[in-house]
Amino acid sequence: MEIIKVNNLSTIFGENIVHKDISFSINEKEIFGILGGSGSGKTTLIKQMVMLDPIQKGKIEILGKDISALNLKEVQNIKQQFSYLFQFGALYSFLNVIENISVMLNEYTDLPKDLIEKMAYTNLEMVGLPKSCALLYPSQISGGMKKRVALARSLAMQPKILFLDEPTSGLDPASTQKINELIINLKNMLNITIIIITHDLETIKTVLDRFVILKQKIIFDGNISQAMDSKDEFIEDFLTNKGK
């Protein structure tokens, strides 16, 4: 089942053509990658999907709904179906770990405080962090732990779709491997669809079920085996240079 459809999307900023009539679909319960070089419009595309940036031309459908044609209530409803994890986690520095995870539940639900806390601790455990770090502040934990806390927070509302912008950015190889393993485990455990922007070749090889490569247009749509077999010079260079 197709959970997201992008149809004939074009985006232009001044004289800069970012997207030129791009179309692709994302299937339910797959880990899907949006790849491309710097300036290829990956983050712009994600922001359009999560309704942070306007769609200039074309259409994006999420869960069968044209997101440009929704009323305010419908926008609020569909936004509760997905979570967006920013590249650097965007944790609140003045809140401790468990408070950061609880933010969305406190803001958007009427659940009792004790239940919210239990749910936050469950999510903390789900991303592989011990209870002992619950009362620590972002400044007191490592980069890898911050990514996990941000993931735990993004899962708090039990989304059907999870958007991750460079989830392994800035991490050492060991931490990157652990985050990659966590992403796969979360997909299998929660049966959610995960969409990732990444430059990391290990993530591309070991995590993604399928991906597109952007260069104004879609120049590739498939899996890693198909990409490695491609004779296209740009695709070969892109993968050899780890997407940079």
N, C-alpha and C positions, 0 to 999 in steps of 0.2 A: 504493500500500500504506500502510495506517495504521500508524505506528510507535509512537504514543502515543494512548491513549484515556482520557478522563476521563468517568466515568459517575456522575451523580447525587451529586456531591460537595457536602457541606455542612460548614461550619466555623463554630463559635460560640465566642467568648471572653467569658465572663460574659454580659452582656446584648447584646453586640455581635455581630450576625450578619455574618460576613465573606463567606462563600459560601453561597448558598441554592440547593441542588439544581442545580448547574451540570454541563453535559455538552458535550463537544466532542472533536474528534479532530485529530491532527497527522499529516500525510502524510510519507512518507519523502522525503528530499532537498529539502524546502522550507524557506524561511526564514519562520518563524512568529512573530508578535508577540502578547504578552500585555499589553494596555493597560488603563488605567483611572486614575481620579483617585487622589489620596493616600488611603490607608486602604482601598482597594478589594480588597486581598488578593492583589496580584500576586506579591510576594515570598514570601508564605506559600504560595501555590500552587506556585511553583517549588521551594520547600524541601520541600514534600510530594512533588513529583515525584522529587527527588533523595534522598529518604528522610532528610532532616535534621529534618523535622517530621512528627508522626504524622497519619494520616488518621482523622478522627473518624467520618465517615459517608460512604458511597459507595465508589467503587473507581477506582484508577488502574492502567492496564495499560501496560507498556513492553515493546516487542518481544514482545508476546503474553503477557506474564507479569503476573499480578496481584501488584503489589509488596507488598501486605499479607499475602500467603500464601506468602512465600518462606522457606526455611530459611537458615541463616547462610551456607552455601556458595553458594547461589543468589543471595543478596544481594551477596556479594563478586563473583560472576561478572558480575552485571548492572551493578554500579557501575563495572566496568572498561569498560563499553560507552558511558559518557557522561562528560563533564567539565563542571564548573560554574565559571564565571568570576565571582567576586564583584564587586560594583560598583566597589570601589576597587583591584581587582587583587590585594590581599593578598600582595604580594611579601615575601619574608623580607629584612629590612633588613641582616642580617649575612652574607648570601650575595650574590655578584656575579651579574651577568645570566646567564651560562652555567650557574652553579651552581643558580640559581632554576629554569631551564628543565629541568635534569637531575633535580630532586628526585624526581618521581614514578617515573622510570625507575630511580633508585638504590634507591628504597624497595620497589617492587613487581616488579622483574625481577631476574634473575640474569645480565644481559648484562655483558660485559666493560666495564671503565671506559672504554677507548679507543673502543669502539663507541657507548657512551652519549654520550660527548663529541661524536662525529661526528654523531649524531642530533640533539643539542642545537643544534649549529651549523647543521644543515640546517633545523631549525625556526626558528632565528633569521633565516636568509635568507628563509624562506617568508613571514615576517611583515614583510619589508622593512627589516630592520635590518642595518647593516654589522658585520663581524667586529670592527671597532675598538671597539665598545661592549661586547664580551663580558665584559671584566674590570672594567667599571664597576659601582658599587653603586647600588641604587635611589635613594639621595639625590643621585646625580650625574647622573641623567637626567631628562628632561622628563616631564610627565604623559602626553603622547601615547606616548612611548617605553615608559613603564611599562605602559600598556594593551597594547602590542604584545608586550612580554616576557611578560605574563600570558597573552596569547593563545597565544604560542609554548609556554608551559608546559602550557596546557590541551590542546594538540594532541599532546603528547609520547606519550601512550598510544594514539594513533590511534583516538579515540572515534568511534562511529557517530552520537552525538548530542552537540551542544554547547549548553549553557545559558549565556546572557550576561545579566547583570543590569546594566542601564544602561551599556552599553559606551562611550558617548560622554559620560557625565556629567562635567562639569567641564572639558571641552575647548573650545577656541576653534573657530569655524566651519571654519577650514581643516583643523585636526586632525580634527574630526568628519567632514568629507568623506573624508579619507584612511582613517579607520577604517571608514567605511561601504563604501568601495570595497574595502578589504581583506576585509571580511566576505563580500561577494559573490564575490570572487576565491577565497577559501578554500572556499566552498560548491561552486563550479564545479570547483575543482582536486581537492578531496578527496571530493566526492559525499557530504557529510554533511548531516544535518538540524540546523538551527540554530534555537533558540528564544530570543527576545529580549524582555526587559522594557525598554521605552523610553518616554520622554516627548518625544523629539526628533521634530519634524514632518518634517524631511528624511529621517530614518531610516525613518519610517512610509511616506513617499511613494516613496522610491527603493530601499529595501532589502527590505521585507517582501513576500513573496508573498501572504500572507493573515494576518489577525489577528482576535482577539476583543477586545471591550471589556467589562470587568467593572464591574458596579455591583450587588453582591450576586449578581445573576443575570448570565447572558450577554445583553447587550442588542444585541450585533452580532457577526456571524461572516461574514467575507468579505474582499474586497480593497479597496484604496484607492479605486478607481473606484466601486464599489458604496457605499462609505461617503460619498464626496463627493456622490453622487446621493440619499443618504438625506434624507428630510424630517423625521427625528426631531430634535427640538430639542436634546436632550442630546448626540447625536452631532455635530451641527453645531457646538455650543458647544465640545465637547471638542476637535475638530480645529482650530477657530479659535483656541483658547487653548493650543494645543500640548499638549494632554493634561493641563493643570494645573487 
